């Protein structure tokens, strides 16, 4: 069983599957949600160790979700890695203002997602111990 759980909120199936694959291989339990409308309910239900959140989502934007998350006393400390297809400085600044723990612009190397996720959650504890 994975040591740590991450909720990936990403509407592009190919990106979601690539991220799920690389994180699962590293020992993470990965849940995927493709719509922003149900994000807050799913976060509260799953209580993941971290969230990977796309900036542009159907239903609600990643920034709207992040603002609500940071305003919720029970969920405000969750590490959030924000992803954006628009890597402009203003997107990064908006994500930082809203409370993103880290930011990655698309396209990115899958290994970069793993490295950022482990950095914002305190390192590589998600890796399984050798059998």
ABEGO torsion letter per residue (X at the ends): XBABBBBBBBABAAAAAAAAAAAAAAGBBBBBBABAAAAAAAAAAAGBABBBBBABBBGBBAAAAAAAAAABAAAAABBBBBBBABABAAAAAAAAAAGBABBBBOBBBAAAAAAAAAAAAGEAAABBBBX
